[in-house]
């Protein structure tokens, strides 16, 4: 394939990705309330609109108001003792789950469900294309050792999944930035079962609720974020990866993601047809432009 053909195919792929990508993939922003504006403290029963009890509707409104906010560069301690700053995760999507290590039921179930969703997302999108962090919000008990034990019990944590502990001020500010609600209760803590998806720029992109959500609720917005990464279009390999992402679909019968070869092959054949048609048109235009004028070979004497 000559140089012009390669340039044509590359340009065609870019056009197809732009035309076929969603026009607006960012979730709508919620309206801010007074509580949402205060990102530097934990929401308590006195300050939270729910007042005397955990109000699910008010908690949802508060959580949604965080969408579009940029999280701060807070400092945490990993279970191996290393210092982690949140800016280290810029450049890739980040999944945030806030838990407490002494939780007997909800947090373990939520973490195990998240692990299954992350596995599906890694299989479909790539293991190194996004990061995950679990942050302990019970700062009195969620020490690095306690979080390490929690991670071991739930069988999570690796190079791209960090389990973190933090000082009260850092945890409170992060919870405010991400719209995460928690406060002490007789059973331990009342809190949102919330998983927060943060984009490569550090902005809250989406909230996923529930302790047993479907894996597609995580993989689909992750896929949208990866398709929207500008640097992925800077090389031919990046373009091919974008095509692969676009052609990765969820098969409800198999219960997992798969690569749709038929769509890819159809798109490739369409590109070849367009290329051949373009060459045919260009050749005919070239012939018309360079056809000798009538009688030019027999000048008048």
Residue pairs with C-beta under 8 A, 6 or more apart in sequence:
1 9
5 275
8 271
8 274
8 275
8 278
9 271
9 275
10 236
10 239
12 271
12 274
12 275
13 239
13 242
13 243
13 271
14 233
14 239
16 267
17 227
17 233
17 239
17 242
17 243
17 246
20 246
21 227
21 228
21 246
22 224
25 221
25 224
25 225
25 228
26 68
26 205
27 67
27 205
27 206
27 207
28 67
29 64
29 65
29 67
29 68
30 36
30 61
30 63
30 64
30 65
30 66
30 67
31 61
31 65
32 65
33 49
33 61
33 62
33 65
35 43
35 47
35 48
35 49
35 62
36 62
36 65
36 66
36 179
38 47
38 176
39 69
39 173
39 176
39 177
40 169
40 172
40 173
40 176
41 47
41 172
41 173
41 176
42 171
42 172
42 175
42 176
42 182
42 183
43 62
43 175
43 176
43 181
43 182
43 183
44 183
45 51
45 52
45 53
45 183
48 55
48 58
48 59
48 62
48 181
48 183
49 55
49 58
49 61
49 62
50 58
50 59
54 181
54 183
54 185
54 190
59 181
59 192
60 209
62 179
62 181
63 179
63 180
63 181
63 192
63 194
63 207
63 209
64 179
64 207
65 179
66 177
66 178
66 179
66 196
66 204
66 207
67 179
67 204
67 205
67 206
67 207
68 203
68 204
69 177
69 178
69 179
69 203
69 204
70 177
70 201
70 202
70 203
70 204
71 86
71 174
71 177
71 178
71 198
71 202
71 203
71 204
72 86
72 173
72 174
72 177
73 85
73 86
73 87
74 85
74 86
74 166
74 170
74 173
74 174
75 83
75 84
75 85
75 166
75 170
76 83
76 84
76 85
76 86
76 135
76 164
76 165
76 166
76 170
77 83
77 84
77 144
77 164
77 165
77 166
78 84
78 144
78 162
78 163
78 164
79 144
79 145
79 147
79 148
79 151
79 157
79 162
79 163
79 164
79 165
80 144
80 148
81 144
84 133
84 162
84 164
86 174
86 202
87 202
89 131
89 133
89 198
89 202
90 200
90 201
90 202
91 200
92 129
92 130
92 131
92 200
93 129
93 130
93 131
93 197
93 198
93 199
93 200
93 205
93 222
93 225
93 226
94 130
94 131
94 132
94 133
94 197
94 198
94 202
95 114
95 118
95 130
95 131
95 132
95 133
95 195
95 196
95 197
95 198
95 218
95 222
96 132
96 133
96 135
96 178
96 195
96 196
96 197
96 198
97 110
97 111
97 114
97 132
97 133
97 134
97 135
97 195
97 196
98 134
98 135
98 136
98 137
98 174
98 175
98 178
98 180
98 182
98 191
98 194
99 107
99 110
99 111
99 134
99 135
99 136
99 137
99 150
100 107
100 136
100 137
100 138
100 141
100 142
100 188
100 189
100 191
101 107
101 136
101 138
101 141
101 142
101 146
101 147
101 149
101 150
102 138
102 141
102 146
102 188
103 188
103 189
104 188
106 193
106 211
107 150
108 153
108 154
109 211
109 212
110 193
110 195
110 211
110 212
111 134
111 150
111 154
111 156
112 154
112 155
113 211
113 212
113 213
114 132
114 156
114 195
114 218
115 154
115 155
115 156
116 215
117 213
117 214
117 215
117 217
117 218
117 219
118 132
118 161
118 218
120 215
120 218
120 219
120 256
120 257
121 130
121 215
121 218
121 219
121 222
123 256
123 257
124 219
124 223
124 248
124 256
124 257
125 219
125 222
125 223
125 226
125 245
125 248
127 160
128 160
129 226
130 160
130 222
130 225
130 226
131 160
131 161
131 162
132 160
132 161
132 162
133 161
133 162
133 163
133 164
134 147
134 150
134 151
134 156
134 157
134 161
134 162
134 163
134 164
135 164
135 165
135 166
135 171
135 174
136 142
136 146
136 147
136 150
136 163
136 164
136 165
136 166
136 171
137 171
137 175
137 180
137 182
137 189
137 191
138 189
139 165
139 166
139 167
139 168
139 171
142 165
143 165
144 165
146 165
147 163
147 164
147 165
148 157
148 163
150 163
151 157
151 163
156 163
157 163
166 174
174 180
175 181
175 182
177 204
178 194
178 196
178 198
178 204
179 194
179 196
179 204
179 207
180 191
180 192
180 194
180 196
181 190
181 191
181 192
182 189
182 190
182 191
182 192
183 189
183 190
183 191
184 190
192 209
193 209
193 210
193 211
194 207
194 208
194 209
195 207
195 208
195 209
195 213
195 218
196 204
196 206
196 207
196 208
197 204
197 205
197 206
197 207
197 208
197 218
197 221
197 222
197 225
198 204
198 205
199 205
199 225
200 225
200 229
205 221
205 225
206 221
208 217
208 218
216 250
219 250
219 257
220 250
223 245
223 248
226 232
226 245
227 242
227 245
227 246
231 238
232 238
232 239
232 241
232 242
233 239
233 242
243 264
243 267
244 259
244 264
247 259
247 260
247 261
247 263
247 264
248 257
248 258
248 259
248 260
249 257
249 258
249 260
250 256
250 257
251 257
251 258
